[in-house]
Amino acid sequence: MPSSQGFTADRFSDGLTAWLQDGLGYQGATVDLHDAPAATGHSSETVLFDATWTGADGADERRHLVLRTAPTGHTVFPTYDLGLQFTVMERVAATGAVPIPELFRHEADNRWIGSPFIVMARVDGQVPPDRLPYTMEGWLLESPVEVQRNVQATGLRTIAAVHGIDWRAAGLDVLDAQVFGATGLDQQLGTYEYFLEWGRGGHPQPRLHQVADWLRRHRPDPEPEPVLNWGDARIGNIIFRDGAPAAVLDWEMATLGPPQVDLAWSLLLERFFTTELGVPQLPGFLDHDGAVALYEEAAGCEVGDLTWYTVWGAYRYAIVMMRITQAAALDGVDMGQSEDDNLALTMLDNILAEHGLID
């Protein structure tokens, strides 16, 4: 889904053509733009296009490609480091742990389309939608129980596979953001405390500040050893084909931290699309305990009590939703929610109440 006000993919046509011809030296390059996917995502802009050029042997070459670039105007996240995202995807791909789309180029020069961008190969398949969510409509809801069960199971195994990567050996220490603290939860907490202050503008968010203070004071001790955190770990960021993950997408939230962070986030989004929206879980999906057990089996470890990590995930989701509702208001879109009153904040309060935390 485009996240910039007035976004149209057409504006990239001339810039991409010039980039292919003049920047990369592809003779006779042409670009054919397609509609961007509209059922998933709230952050980076995504443009599908076909590119054709004359190869060294004189024959036409045609590639089916995807462009991702940072949004303009009101953004969800404080920064969009596309170079870092590209590096993370390259290094994850090199491990062979999970399927990553074939990476074509990272372009840091603004002159082609007005901002840096990433181009990668397009991967065909099906993605569980966000809008409306897969629990309410779409191919996964309509699929047989065994297909639903397989999608959830392979999603959890994908998260476990990401956590199994030796991030130091893979060169993923590039994610070690020491400016926010020591590796792990120090950095994650610091990042989102900054995110909250930046994102709220001059608008008070006392509940989120209260939860931020509780998270600091009650952080897990001892803290589990950090692994590569995918960040936005969920089935909505996987392209499925023939019953298996064909591509693992959206690494803009990647960081280093306990494995419980990704697992709790995945389970939290499942809760959001069911309990919080008042719709039943898909009949083929395992319940919370069953999903945790499946992850533990795949990862070869026990995750323990996930309460703190669930609150942590709900707090982060509420900050993201704060920015999404702000963007909707700027666009004149009536979501029926606001930065002070939305489903993510309600979910956060529900979780706190269920566990008797923070009056």
C-alpha positions, 0 to 999 in steps of 0.5 A: 500500500502506498504510504505517501500522500499523492503517491503514484507509481507513474512518476518513477517511469522516466527515472527508472528508464534513465537509471537503467540506460545511463546509470547501468549502461543497459542499451535501449532500456524500457520500463513497464510499470504495474500496480503496486500491491495494495493488500499489505504494508504501511511503510516503504513504497513498492513498485512492480515493473518489467524492464527490457534492454538489449543484452551483450549478445544483441538479444532482448533481456526482460526482467520482472522487478520490484522497486522499494523506496522510502516514502515521502512526506509523513513517514512511519519510521524515523529513518529508512536506511535502504543501504543497510536493508540491502546489506542485511538481505544480501548477508541473510541470503548468503547463509541460505537459511531462508529464501530472499528475493534475488537482489538486483541493485541498491541505488544510493544516488537521489538523482534518478527518482528523487530518493535512494531505492532497492531493486530486486527480482519479483517473486510470484506467489501468495501473501496473506493479506493485511487489509482486510486481514487474512482472518476476514477475507482472501485466499488463506481464509478460503483455503483447506485446513491443511493449507492454513496449518502449513502456512502457520507452521512454515511461518514459525519455522521461518522465524526459527531459521532466522534465529538460527543464523550465526549473525556474527559470522554472517556479518550482521553485526552491521545491525549493532546500533551502539548509539542506543546502548548495548546489543540486545534489549538496550538498543531496542528499548532506546530505539523505540523511546526515541521513536516515540518522542520523534513520532508523537510530535507535540502530542502527549502520549502519557500511556505509552510513556508509562509503558516505556518506563515499566518495560525498562524497570521490568526487563528480563534478567538475565537477558537471553543471548541476542539473535538476528531479529527479523523485526516484522516477523509474520506470515504477511511478510512471506510469499508462499508458493506451492505450500512453501515460503518462496521469499521472506520480505521486509527487513526494515525493522531487523535488529539484534535481540532475544528470539522471544521478541520475534516470536511474541510479535508474530503471536501478537499480530495473530491476536490482533487479527483475531481477538482484537478484531472480534473474528475467529482464528483460522480453523487450521491454526494452532492456538497460542500454546501450540504455536509456541511449542512448534517454534520451540521444536523448530528452534531447539530451545525453550522460550519461557514466559513471554509476558514481557515480550508480548507487552513489548510488542504491543507497545511497539505496535501502538507506536507504529499505529500512532504514526499510521493514524497520523498519516491517515488524518493527513490524507483525509482518510477516516480510519475510525481511529486516532493516535489517542484511540485505536485498536493497537492502544486498546490491545495494549491495555487489554494485555496489561489488564489480563496480566494485572500490570500497570493500573 
